[in-house]
């Protein structure tokens, strides 16, 4: 009997009462292209299911061309974060079977459908030298059509301002492994991480709400290279009766009931956002040059005490340093906007972005002209080449 092939990727999916949607989720995974069938495995973690989910999965498994493992658990204290962690841990153990190697651990949701190139795109991003990949999400078209028009209007306003903030962030504090265009989405519907990196950061935190965001934050705090790839797009449910209290469904429901509820914390006033990006760039450079501990003049500007600054400067990664700075500085707390404030800040952000990009183009042109020797100036040319050597 031949040994089972070593899996290259395992997709972890927490499932609770998804009899109506789990088939579409599994069929989209079975339709993956560009990777051999033996390289993909799917781990379903059925927790506290009281509907026909288990029967749907059992009936569907024989027709799927990829291996599917099912873990069923009943636990009184279950919540979304616990379920995702259990699913991820079981998937990681599956990857560890057989000959050890650094496989790819992915996760999505049982009410989501991934595109046929989802795994390949994640592998391609990892192959470029990153440790983890976060994709984007789009609401199911039928679900979205049933949502109130006001919710779509608000989403458009938030999306417009977010896009400008992301572009400003990329201009002010560019990150080589996560270049613009990029996004800010950190959803459990589309995450991928190297197995070794997953183990290094302690796995998925079992939080009742926001475990996906907390996981990505732990990656960034450890200086893991995270790519927010805009070309990876997963379709997910837009229902208002979600399975996870405090999740996306509850957020949408709150915005329907309270139209002026605060935006996402990262959608902060423009001056504060610019201040944050500029200081992150400054601190990143101080840390990279080894001067953060020697030069503590930065601390008073951020309202941080000298002893706290000393402790922060000794942290082992820049991600941990900046997370601690944000937590300690009264000037870097997040104060999200209200929807009515978005148009003005969006216009201002567009103007600032245009000015910064224009200044960048001008600066590059000036440097190019300044480095170009005059016609026939062989002495200058020889000197520049000698200096570059």
VEXDREN-2710 file (C-alpha; in Angstrom, 1 decimal):
% VEXDREN-2710
k/r/px/py/pz
1/UNK/0.0/0.0/0.0
2/UNK/1.5/3.3/-1.1
3/UNK/1.9/6.0/1.7
4/UNK/-0.5/8.9/1.5
5/UNK/0.9/12.0/-0.2
6/UNK/2.2/14.8/1.9
7/UNK/-0.2/17.6/2.0
8/UNK/1.0/21.0/0.9
9/UNK/-2.0/23.1/2.2
10/UNK/-4.8/22.5/4.7
11/UNK/-7.8/24.7/5.0
12/UNK/-9.3/25.1/8.4
13/UNK/-13.0/25.9/8.7
14/UNK/-15.0/26.4/11.9
15/UNK/-18.6/25.3/11.3
16/UNK/-21.8/25.9/13.3
17/UNK/-25.2/25.3/11.9
18/UNK/-24.4/25.9/8.2
19/UNK/-26.5/23.2/6.5
20/UNK/-27.6/25.7/3.9
21/UNK/-24.2/27.1/2.9
22/UNK/-21.5/24.4/3.7
23/UNK/-22.0/22.6/0.4
24/UNK/-21.2/25.8/-1.7
25/UNK/-18.1/26.4/0.5
26/UNK/-16.8/22.8/0.1
27/UNK/-17.5/22.7/-3.7
28/UNK/-15.6/26.0/-4.2
29/UNK/-12.6/24.4/-2.4
30/UNK/-12.9/21.2/-4.4
31/UNK/-12.8/23.3/-7.6
32/UNK/-9.3/24.8/-6.9
33/UNK/-7.1/25.0/-10.0
34/UNK/-3.3/25.1/-10.4
35/UNK/-2.5/22.7/-7.5
36/UNK/-2.7/18.9/-7.4
37/UNK/-5.5/17.3/-5.6
38/UNK/-3.1/15.5/-3.2
39/UNK/-1.8/18.9/-2.1
40/UNK/-5.0/20.2/-0.5
41/UNK/-6.8/19.0/2.6
42/UNK/-9.9/20.5/4.3
43/UNK/-10.5/20.3/8.0
44/UNK/-14.1/20.9/9.1
45/UNK/-14.5/21.6/12.8
46/UNK/-18.2/21.1/13.5
47/UNK/-19.0/22.7/16.9
48/UNK/-22.3/22.6/18.6
49/UNK/-24.2/21.9/15.4
50/UNK/-27.9/21.3/16.0
51/UNK/-29.1/21.3/12.4
52/UNK/-28.3/19.0/9.5
53/UNK/-24.8/20.3/8.8
54/UNK/-23.1/16.9/9.6
55/UNK/-25.5/15.0/7.3
56/UNK/-24.9/17.5/4.4
57/UNK/-21.2/17.1/4.8
58/UNK/-21.4/13.3/5.0
59/UNK/-23.5/13.1/1.8
60/UNK/-21.2/15.4/0.0
61/UNK/-17.7/14.0/0.9
62/UNK/-17.7/11.0/-1.5
63/UNK/-18.2/13.4/-4.5
64/UNK/-15.3/15.7/-3.6
65/UNK/-11.9/15.2/-5.2
66/UNK/-10.0/16.5/-2.1
67/UNK/-9.6/14.9/1.3
68/UNK/-11.9/16.2/4.0
69/UNK/-11.5/15.5/7.7
70/UNK/-14.4/16.2/10.1
71/UNK/-14.0/16.9/13.8
72/UNK/-17.3/17.2/15.7
73/UNK/-17.3/18.8/19.2
74/UNK/-20.0/19.9/21.7
75/UNK/-18.8/22.5/24.2
76/UNK/-20.9/24.7/26.4
77/UNK/-18.4/27.5/26.4
78/UNK/-17.9/27.6/22.6
79/UNK/-17.5/30.8/20.7
80/UNK/-16.2/31.8/17.3
81/UNK/-12.5/32.4/18.4
82/UNK/-12.4/29.1/20.2
83/UNK/-13.8/27.2/17.3
84/UNK/-11.4/28.8/14.8
85/UNK/-8.4/28.0/17.0
86/UNK/-9.5/24.4/17.4
87/UNK/-10.0/24.1/13.6
88/UNK/-6.5/25.7/13.0
89/UNK/-4.8/23.5/15.6
90/UNK/-6.3/20.3/14.1
91/UNK/-5.3/21.5/10.6
92/UNK/-1.8/22.3/11.7
93/UNK/-1.5/18.8/13.3
94/UNK/-2.6/17.3/10.0
95/UNK/0.1/19.3/8.1
96/UNK/2.6/18.0/10.7
97/UNK/1.9/14.3/9.8
98/UNK/4.4/12.5/7.8
99/UNK/7.7/14.1/6.7
100/UNK/8.1/17.5/8.4
101/UNK/8.0/20.5/6.1
102/UNK/6.7/24.0/6.2
103/UNK/3.3/23.7/4.7
104/UNK/0.6/26.4/4.3
105/UNK/-2.3/26.7/6.8
106/UNK/-5.3/28.6/5.5
107/UNK/-8.7/29.4/6.9
108/UNK/-12.0/30.5/5.6
109/UNK/-15.6/30.5/6.9
110/UNK/-18.4/28.0/6.3
111/UNK/-20.6/30.7/4.8
112/UNK/-18.0/31.8/2.3
113/UNK/-17.1/30.7/-1.2
114/UNK/-13.5/31.0/-2.4
115/UNK/-12.5/31.6/-6.1
116/UNK/-10.9/28.8/-8.1
117/UNK/-7.5/30.4/-7.8
118/UNK/-7.7/31.2/-4.1
119/UNK/-5.0/28.7/-2.9
120/UNK/-2.7/29.3/-5.9
121/UNK/-2.8/33.1/-5.3
122/UNK/-2.0/32.6/-1.6
123/UNK/0.9/30.3/-2.6
124/UNK/2.2/32.8/-5.1
125/UNK/2.2/35.6/-2.5
126/UNK/4.0/33.3/0.0
127/UNK/6.6/32.4/-2.7
128/UNK/7.5/36.1/-2.9
129/UNK/8.9/36.0/0.6
130/UNK/6.1/36.7/3.0
131/UNK/4.9/34.7/6.0
132/UNK/1.2/35.3/5.9
133/UNK/-1.4/36.6/3.5
134/UNK/-4.7/38.4/4.2
135/UNK/-7.2/38.7/1.4
136/UNK/-10.3/40.8/0.8
137/UNK/-14.0/39.9/1.2
138/UNK/-17.1/40.8/-0.8
139/UNK/-20.7/40.2/0.3
140/UNK/-22.8/37.6/-1.5
141/UNK/-24.7/39.5/-4.2
142/UNK/-28.1/38.1/-3.2
143/UNK/-27.5/38.9/0.5
144/UNK/-26.2/42.4/-0.4
145/UNK/-29.4/43.1/-2.4
146/UNK/-31.5/42.5/0.7
147/UNK/-29.5/45.0/2.9
148/UNK/-30.9/48.5/3.4
149/UNK/-29.7/51.1/0.9
150/UNK/-28.4/53.3/3.7
151/UNK/-25.9/50.6/4.7
152/UNK/-24.5/50.5/1.1
153/UNK/-24.2/54.3/1.2
154/UNK/-22.3/54.2/4.4
155/UNK/-20.1/51.4/3.1
156/UNK/-19.2/53.5/0.1
157/UNK/-18.3/56.5/2.3
158/UNK/-16.1/54.4/4.5
159/UNK/-14.5/52.6/1.6
160/UNK/-13.6/55.9/-0.1
161/UNK/-11.9/57.3/3.0
162/UNK/-10.2/54.0/3.8
163/UNK/-8.7/53.8/0.3
164/UNK/-7.2/57.3/0.6
165/UNK/-5.8/56.5/4.1
166/UNK/-4.2/53.3/2.8
167/UNK/-2.6/55.2/-0.1
168/UNK/-1.3/57.9/2.3
169/UNK/0.1/55.2/4.6
170/UNK/1.9/53.6/1.7
171/UNK/3.4/56.9/0.6
172/UNK/4.5/58.1/4.1
173/UNK/5.6/54.7/5.5
174/UNK/6.1/52.2/2.6
175/UNK/6.6/48.5/3.5
176/UNK/8.6/46.6/0.9
177/UNK/6.9/43.2/1.4
178/UNK/3.4/44.8/1.5
179/UNK/3.5/47.4/-1.3
180/UNK/0.6/49.6/-2.5
181/UNK/-2.0/48.7/-3.7
182/UNK/-2.9/46.9/-0.6
183/UNK/-5.9/46.8/1.9
184/UNK/-6.7/46.7/5.6
185/UNK/-9.0/43.7/5.7
186/UNK/-8.1/41.0/8.3
187/UNK/-11.0/38.5/8.0
188/UNK/-11.0/34.9/9.0
189/UNK/-12.8/34.3/5.7
190/UNK/-9.4/34.5/3.9
191/UNK/-6.2/34.1/5.8
192/UNK/-3.1/32.1/5.0
193/UNK/0.0/31.6/7.1
194/UNK/3.2/29.4/7.0
195/UNK/2.9/26.6/9.4
196/UNK/6.2/27.5/11.1
197/UNK/5.0/31.1/11.5
198/UNK/1.7/30.0/13.0
199/UNK/3.5/28.0/15.6
200/UNK/6.0/30.8/16.3
201/UNK/3.3/33.3/17.3
202/UNK/1.4/30.8/19.4
203/UNK/-1.5/30.1/17.0
204/UNK/-4.9/31.6/16.7
205/UNK/-6.0/33.4/19.9
206/UNK/-9.2/32.0/21.3
207/UNK/-11.0/35.3/21.7
208/UNK/-14.8/35.5/21.7
209/UNK/-14.7/38.3/19.2
210/UNK/-12.1/39.5/16.7
211/UNK/-9.8/36.5/16.8
212/UNK/-8.8/37.0/13.2
213/UNK/-7.7/40.7/13.8
214/UNK/-5.9/39.7/16.9
215/UNK/-4.0/36.9/15.1
216/UNK/-2.8/39.3/12.4
217/UNK/-1.8/41.8/15.1
218/UNK/0.3/39.1/16.7
219/UNK/1.9/38.4/13.4
220/UNK/2.7/42.1/12.9
221/UNK/4.0/42.4/16.5
222/UNK/6.5/39.7/15.9
223/UNK/7.6/41.3/12.6
224/UNK/6.2/38.5/10.5
225/UNK/5.9/39.7/6.9
226/UNK/2.2/40.0/6.2
227/UNK/0.9/40.7/2.7
228/UNK/-2.5/42.4/2.3
229/UNK/-3.1/41.1/-1.2
230/UNK/-5.9/43.1/-3.1
231/UNK/-6.1/40.4/-5.8
232/UNK/-7.4/37.7/-3.4
233/UNK/-11.2/38.1/-3.0
234/UNK/-13.6/35.8/-1.2
235/UNK/-17.4/36.0/-1.3
236/UNK/-19.0/35.8/2.1
237/UNK/-22.4/36.0/3.7
238/UNK/-24.1/39.3/4.1
239/UNK/-26.8/38.1/6.4
240/UNK/-27.9/39.9/9.6
241/UNK/-28.5/36.8/11.6
242/UNK/-24.9/35.7/12.1
243/UNK/-23.6/32.7/14.0
244/UNK/-21.0/34.6/16.0
245/UNK/-22.1/37.2/18.6
246/UNK/-20.2/40.5/18.0
247/UNK/-19.2/39.5/14.5
248/UNK/-19.8/41.1/11.1
249/UNK/-23.5/40.4/11.1
250/UNK/-24.0/42.2/14.5
251/UNK/-21.9/45.1/13.2
252/UNK/-24.1/45.5/10.1
253/UNK/-27.2/45.2/12.3
254/UNK/-26.0/47.9/14.6
255/UNK/-25.3/50.2/11.7
256/UNK/-28.8/49.6/10.4
257/UNK/-30.3/50.5/13.8
258/UNK/-27.9/53.3/14.7
259/UNK/-26.8/55.0/11.4
260/UNK/-24.4/57.4/13.1
261/UNK/-22.6/54.7/15.1
262/UNK/-18.8/55.2/15.0
263/UNK/-16.8/53.9/12.0
264/UNK/-14.0/51.4/12.2
265/UNK/-11.3/52.7/14.6
266/UNK/-8.8/53.0/11.8
267/UNK/-11.0/55.6/10.1
268/UNK/-9.8/58.3/12.3
269/UNK/-9.5/62.1/11.6
270/UNK/-7.0/62.9/8.9
271/UNK/-4.5/64.9/11.0
272/UNK/-4.3/62.1/13.5
273/UNK/-3.7/59.5/10.8
274/UNK/-1.0/61.5/9.2
275/UNK/0.7/62.0/12.6
276/UNK/0.5/58.2/13.2
277/UNK/2.0/57.3/9.8
278/UNK/4.8/59.9/10.1
279/UNK/5.8/58.7/13.6
280/UNK/5.7/55.0/12.7
281/UNK/8.1/55.8/9.8
282/UNK/10.4/57.8/12.2
283/UNK/10.4/55.1/14.8
284/UNK/10.9/52.3/12.3
285/UNK/14.0/54.1/11.0
286/UNK/15.4/54.7/14.6
287/UNK/14.8/51.0/15.4
288/UNK/16.4/49.8/12.2
289/UNK/19.5/51.9/12.8
290/UNK/19.8/50.8/16.5
291/UNK/19.2/54.3/17.7
292/UNK/15.8/53.9/19.4
293/UNK/17.3/53.1/22.7
294/UNK/20.1/55.7/22.5
295/UNK/17.9/58.6/21.3
296/UNK/14.9/58.9/23.5
297/UNK/14.0/62.4/22.3
298/UNK/11.0/60.8/20.5
299/UNK/9.2/59.9/23.7
300/UNK/8.1/63.4/24.9
301/UNK/6.7/64.2/21.5
302/UNK/4.4/61.2/22.0
303/UNK/3.6/61.9/25.7
304/UNK/5.5/58.8/26.8
305/UNK/7.5/58.8/30.1
306/UNK/11.2/58.1/30.0
307/UNK/11.0/54.8/32.0
308/UNK/8.2/53.5/29.7
309/UNK/10.2/54.6/26.6
310/UNK/13.2/52.6/28.0
311/UNK/11.2/49.5/28.3
312/UNK/9.6/49.9/24.9
313/UNK/13.0/50.4/23.2
314/UNK/14.2/47.0/24.6
315/UNK/11.4/45.0/22.9
316/UNK/12.6/42.4/20.4
317/UNK/10.8/43.5/17.3
318/UNK/9.7/46.7/15.7
319/UNK/6.1/45.4/15.5
320/UNK/6.1/45.0/19.3
321/UNK/7.7/48.4/19.7
322/UNK/5.1/50.2/17.7
323/UNK/2.2/48.3/19.3
324/UNK/3.6/49.3/22.7
325/UNK/4.0/52.9/21.6
326/UNK/0.4/53.1/20.4
327/UNK/-0.8/51.7/23.7
328/UNK/1.3/54.1/25.8
329/UNK/0.9/57.3/23.9
330/UNK/-2.1/59.5/24.6
331/UNK/-1.5/61.1/21.2
332/UNK/-1.9/57.8/19.2
333/UNK/-5.2/56.6/20.6
334/UNK/-7.8/55.8/18.0
335/UNK/-10.8/58.2/17.8
336/UNK/-13.0/57.0/14.9
337/UNK/-15.1/59.3/12.8
338/UNK/-18.9/59.4/12.5
339/UNK/-20.3/58.7/9.0
340/UNK/-21.3/62.4/8.6
341/UNK/-17.7/63.4/9.0
342/UNK/-16.3/61.2/6.3
343/UNK/-16.9/63.3/3.2
344/UNK/-14.9/66.3/4.4
345/UNK/-12.0/64.1/5.6
346/UNK/-12.1/62.1/2.3
347/UNK/-11.7/65.3/0.3
348/UNK/-8.9/66.6/2.5
349/UNK/-7.1/63.2/2.3
350/UNK/-7.3/63.3/-1.5
351/UNK/-5.7/66.7/-1.6
352/UNK/-2.9/65.7/0.7
353/UNK/-2.3/62.5/-1.3
354/UNK/-2.0/64.5/-4.5
355/UNK/0.4/66.9/-2.9
356/UNK/2.6/64.1/-1.5
357/UNK/2.6/62.2/-4.7
358/UNK/3.4/65.3/-6.7
359/UNK/6.3/66.2/-4.3
360/UNK/7.6/62.6/-4.7
361/UNK/7.6/62.9/-8.5
362/UNK/9.3/66.3/-8.3
363/UNK/11.9/65.0/-5.8
364/UNK/12.8/62.1/-8.1
365/UNK/13.0/64.3/-11.1
366/UNK/15.4/66.7/-9.3
367/UNK/17.6/63.9/-8.1
368/UNK/17.7/62.5/-11.6
369/UNK/18.7/65.8/-13.1
370/UNK/21.2/66.4/-10.3
371/UNK/22.9/63.1/-10.8
372/UNK/23.2/63.5/-14.6
373/UNK/26.6/64.9/-15.7
374/UNK/26.8/67.7/-18.2
375/UNK/27.5/66.7/-21.8
376/UNK/31.2/66.1/-22.2
377/UNK/31.9/66.3/-18.5
378/UNK/34.0/63.1/-18.4
379/UNK/35.8/64.2/-15.2
380/UNK/32.4/64.4/-13.4
381/UNK/31.3/61.1/-14.8
382/UNK/34.6/59.3/-13.7
383/UNK/34.3/60.8/-10.2
384/UNK/30.7/59.7/-9.8
385/UNK/31.5/56.2/-10.9
386/UNK/34.5/56.0/-8.6
387/UNK/32.4/57.2/-5.7
388/UNK/29.8/54.6/-6.4
389/UNK/32.3/51.7/-6.4
END
